[in-house]
Amino acid sequence: MKLSQSLITEELAIFERRFREAVKSQVPMLDRITSFIVKRKGKQIRPMFVLLTARLAGGITDSTYRAASLVELLHTATLVHDDVVDESMERRGFFSTYALWKAKVSVLIGDYLLAKGLLLSLDNSDFRILQLLSEAVRRMSEGELLQIEKSRTLNLDESIYFEIISNKTASLLASSCAAGAYSAACNEEHASLLRDFGEKVGIAFQIKDDLFDYGSEDVGKPTGNDIKEKKLTLPLIYTLNQADKTTRRRIIHIIKNEGRNPDSIREVINTVVAAGGIRYATDKMNQYRDEALAVLYRFPESDTRNALEELVRFTTDRKY
């Protein structure tokens, strides 16, 4: 991501300052926890997409920085809540908020971050941007609940999988790109175009995460975590739909009853690899990547467009 980061180094620094200001409160405990969260945030992919799509669509404005902060506040709030739902003790290699402050505080922190994001937009009359990102929050919730429902029945329909990841993962990146574009010049056509771009990138991003579970390419050892959690990822769905009845029953039995057995998990991973599930998912991921780039190429060539292309390729080429 060298080009992306070098092109907006100053803008990212401004965003960092504004984001830290956005999470401040009058409650010492809140400030301690939000400071802990801010210090351990990830690669900031979504704010980068906001800034770069704004640059592509006309230029970065004050509204752009607020949109980037809103995106990061919403994303952070969902991660804090996810750790409570999943009872996860770690986040990005550190103790999670849930591990240190338990469920009640974590839920309230997530609510606080969400409220701060809403007020940031409302106080500055960024109504259209708030609408775009509120739509993403609705879709994320629907996607999460649909995944929970289908994991209980082990629904094998590929269309359901794409509905889940479109809502759960791609919606926030899609809205981030739309918000970035709209913040530049209030141009609905550009916002719609870049929303479509972000949706396709988000789907490719999630398929890449699916592939990590199988240790594909040079990623390293497979984890099998998705299998343990009964998540029906694309490589597994493809394999189940291609397998004979005996193999399908065996895989479903393992997912339902032997998800904590390393040997059984290894058996499922080997079956998926042998059935071509990894290859199929990789081809689908590359298809969405190429569709996203086709949308991007509708804009004139520039350093900004090249930086966005670099970010897109990072989502599918990354090793972590």
C-alpha positions in Angstrom: 0.0 0.0 0.0 3.0 2.3 -0.4 1.5 4.5 -3.1 -1.8 4.8 -1.3 -0.2 5.8 2.0 2.4 8.2 0.5 -0.3 9.9 -1.6 -2.4 10.8 1.4 0.2 10.8 4.2 -0.8 14.3 5.4 -4.5 13.6 5.0 -4.2 10.4 7.1 -2.4 12.4 9.8 -5.2 14.9 9.9 -7.8 12.1 10.0 -5.9 10.5 12.9 -6.1 13.8 14.9 -9.8 14.3 14.2 -10.6 10.7 15.0 -9.0 11.0 18.4 -10.9 14.2 19.0 -14.1 12.5 18.0 -13.9 9.8 20.6 -13.1 12.0 23.6 -15.5 12.2 26.5 -15.9 13.8 29.9 -15.7 10.4 31.6 -12.2 9.2 32.6 -13.1 5.5 32.3 -14.4 6.0 28.8 -11.3 7.9 27.7 -9.1 5.1 29.1 -10.9 2.5 27.1 -11.2 4.5 23.9 -7.5 5.3 24.1 -6.8 1.6 24.4 -8.9 0.9 21.4 -7.5 3.7 19.2 -3.9 2.5 19.9 -4.7 -1.0 18.6 -6.7 -0.2 15.5 -5.9 -2.0 12.3 -4.7 -1.0 8.9 -7.4 1.8 8.4 -8.4 0.4 5.1 -11.8 2.0 5.2 -10.7 5.5 6.0 -8.1 5.2 3.2 -10.9 4.3 0.8 -12.9 7.3 2.0 -10.1 9.7 1.5 -9.0 8.3 -1.9 -12.5 8.1 -3.3 -13.1 11.8 -2.3 -9.8 12.7 -4.0 -10.9 10.8 -7.1 -14.3 12.5 -7.1 -13.2 16.1 -6.8 -11.1 16.6 -3.7 -10.9 16.0 0.1 -13.0 18.4 2.2 -13.9 18.8 5.9 -16.9 16.6 5.2 -14.5 13.9 4.0 -12.6 13.8 7.3 -15.9 13.6 9.2 -17.0 10.8 6.9 -13.8 8.9 7.5 -14.2 9.3 11.2 -17.8 8.2 11.1 -16.7 5.1 9.2 -14.0 4.2 11.7 -16.3 4.9 14.6 -19.0 2.6 13.2 -16.5 -0.1 12.3 -14.8 0.0 15.7 -18.2 -0.2 17.4 -19.2 -3.3 15.5 -15.8 -5.0 16.4 -16.3 -4.2 20.1 -19.8 -5.7 19.9 -18.6 -8.7 17.8 -16.1 -9.6 20.5 -19.0 -9.7 23.1 -21.2 -11.8 20.8 -18.3 -14.2 20.0 -16.9 -14.1 23.6 -13.5 -13.4 22.0 -10.6 -12.7 24.3 -8.3 -11.3 21.6 -8.4 -8.7 18.9 -5.5 -8.2 16.5 -3.1 -10.0 18.8 -4.0 -8.1 22.0 -6.6 -8.5 24.7 -10.0 -7.5 23.5 -12.2 -4.9 25.2 -14.4 -7.8 26.2 -11.5 -9.6 27.8 -10.5 -6.6 29.9 -13.8 -4.9 30.7 -16.3 -7.7 30.2 -19.7 -7.7 28.4 -21.6 -4.8 30.0 -18.9 -2.2 29.6 -18.0 -3.4 26.1 -21.6 -3.1 24.9 -21.9 0.4 26.4 -18.5 1.3 24.7 -19.8 0.1 21.4 -23.0 2.1 21.9 -21.0 5.2 22.8 -18.9 5.0 19.7 -22.0 4.6 17.5 -23.6 7.6 19.2 -20.5 9.7 18.7 -20.5 8.9 15.1 -24.1 9.8 14.6 -23.6 13.1 16.5 -20.5 14.0 14.5 -22.6 13.9 11.3 -25.7 15.5 12.7 -23.9 18.3 14.4 -22.4 19.2 11.0 -25.5 18.6 8.9 -23.8 15.7 7.0 -27.3 14.1 6.5 -26.6 12.3 3.2 -23.4 10.8 4.5 -25.1 9.7 7.6 -27.9 8.1 5.5 -25.3 6.2 3.4 -23.6 4.8 6.4 -26.7 4.1 8.4 -27.8 1.9 5.5 -24.6 0.0 6.0 -25.2 -0.6 9.7 -28.7 -1.9 8.9 -27.3 -4.3 6.3 -24.5 -5.5 8.6 -27.0 -6.4 11.3 -29.2 -8.2 8.8 -26.2 -10.1 7.4 -25.0 -11.2 10.8 -28.4 -12.5 11.8 -28.9 -14.3 8.5 -25.5 -16.0 9.0 -26.5 -17.1 12.5 -29.8 -18.5 11.1 -28.2 -20.4 8.2 -25.4 -21.8 10.3 -28.0 -23.6 12.4 -29.5 -25.3 9.3 -26.2 -25.5 7.3 -27.9 -24.0 4.3 -25.8 -24.8 1.2 -27.1 -22.2 -1.2 -24.3 -20.1 -2.7 -26.6 -17.2 -3.3 -27.3 -17.1 0.5 -23.6 -16.9 1.1 -23.2 -13.9 -1.2 -26.2 -12.2 0.4 -24.6 -12.6 3.8 -21.1 -11.3 2.8 -22.6 -8.5 0.8 -24.5 -7.3 3.8 -22.1 -8.2 6.6 -18.8 -7.2 5.1 -19.1 -5.4 1.7 -21.8 -3.0 2.8 -19.6 -0.9 5.0 -16.8 -0.6 2.4 -19.4 0.2 -0.3 -20.9 3.0 1.9 -17.4 4.2 2.8 -16.6 4.7 -0.9 -20.0 6.3 -1.6 -19.6 8.7 1.4 -16.1 9.6 0.3 -17.3 10.4 -3.2 -20.3 12.4 -2.0 -18.2 14.4 0.5 -16.1 15.7 -2.4 -18.8 17.4 -4.5 -22.2 16.1 -3.5 -22.3 14.2 -6.8 -24.8 11.3 -6.6 -23.6 9.7 -9.8 -20.1 9.5 -8.5 -21.4 8.3 -5.1 -23.4 5.5 -6.8 -20.6 4.4 -9.1 -18.0 4.2 -6.3 -20.5 2.5 -4.0 -20.7 -0.3 -6.6 -16.9 -0.3 -6.7 -16.7 -0.6 -2.9 -19.3 -3.4 -2.8 -17.2 -5.5 -5.3 -14.0 -4.9 -3.4 -15.7 -5.8 -0.1 -16.9 -9.1 -1.5 -13.4 -9.9 -2.8 -12.0 -9.0 0.6 -14.3 -11.4 2.4 -13.6 -14.3 0.0 -9.9 -13.7 0.7 -10.6 -14.0 4.5 -12.4 -17.3 3.7 -9.3 -18.6 2.0 -7.1 -17.8 5.0 -9.0 -20.5 6.9 -7.5 -23.1 4.6 -3.9 -21.8 4.6 -4.2 -21.2 0.8 -1.2 -20.0 -1.2 1.6 -18.6 1.0 -0.7 -17.6 3.9 0.8 -20.3 6.2 -0.9 -23.0 8.3 -4.7 -23.3 8.0 -6.6 -22.4 11.1 -10.0 -24.1 10.5 -11.6 -21.4 12.7 -14.5 -20.9 10.3 -15.2 -24.6 10.3 -15.1 -24.7 14.1 -17.6 -21.9 14.2 -19.9 -23.6 11.7 -19.5 -20.8 9.2 -20.3 -21.8 5.6 -17.5 -20.2 3.6 -17.3 -20.3 -0.2 -14.7 -23.1 -0.5 -16.8 -25.3 1.8 -20.1 -24.5 0.1 -18.6 -25.4 -3.3 -17.2 -28.6 -1.9 -20.5 -29.6 -0.3 -22.4 -29.0 -3.5 -19.9 -31.0 -5.6 -19.5 -33.9 -3.2 -21.2 -37.3 -3.3 -23.8 -38.0 -0.6 -21.5 -39.9 1.6 -18.8 -37.2 1.6 -21.4 -34.5 2.1 -22.9 -36.3 5.1 -19.4 -36.9 6.6 -18.5 -33.2 6.3 -21.8 -32.0 7.8 -21.4 -34.5 10.6 -17.9 -33.1 11.4 -19.1 -29.5 11.3 -22.0 -30.3 13.6 -20.3 -32.7 16.0 -16.5 -32.7 15.7 -15.6 -29.1 15.2 -13.1 -29.1 18.0 -11.2 -32.2 16.8 -8.0 -31.1 15.0 -7.9 -34.4 12.9 -11.5 -33.9 11.8 -10.9 -30.3 10.9 -7.9 -31.4 8.9 -10.0 -34.0 7.1 -12.5 -31.3 6.0 -9.7 -29.0 4.8 -8.1 -31.8 2.8 -11.5 -32.6 1.2 -12.1 -29.0 0.3 -8.6 -28.7 -1.3 -9.0 -32.0 -3.2 -12.5 -31.0 -4.5 -11.2 -27.7 -6.0 -12.9 -25.5 -3.4 -9.8 -23.3 -3.0 -9.4 -22.8 -6.7 -13.1 -22.0 -7.2 -13.2 -19.4 -4.4 -10.0 -17.8 -5.7 -11.5 -17.5 -9.2 -14.6 -15.9 -7.7 -12.5 -13.5 -5.7 -10.5 -12.5 -8.8 -13.7 -12.0 -10.7 -15.0 -9.5 -8.2 -11.6 -7.8 -8.1 -11.6 -7.4 -11.8 -15.2 -6.1 -11.8 -14.2 -3.5 -9.2 -11.3 -2.4 -11.3 -13.5 -2.1 -14.4 -15.7 0.4 -12.4 -12.6 2.2 -11.3 -11.2 2.5 -14.8 -14.3 4.6 -15.8 -12.4 7.4 -14.1 -9.5 9.1 -15.9 -6.0 7.7 -15.1 -4.3 9.6 -12.2 -2.2 9.0 -9.1 -5.4 8.7 -7.1 -6.8 6.0 -9.4 -3.6 4.1 -9.3 -3.6 4.3 -5.5 -7.1 2.9 -5.4 -6.1 0.1 -7.8 -3.2 -0.7 -5.4 -5.6 -0.9 -2.5 -7.9 -3.2 -4.4 -5.1 -5.5 -5.3 -3.9 -5.5 -1.7 -7.2 -6.9 -0.6 -6.8 -10.0 -2.7 -3.0 -10.3 -2.6 -2.5 -9.7 1.2 -0.9 -12.4 3.4 -2.8 -11.4 6.6 
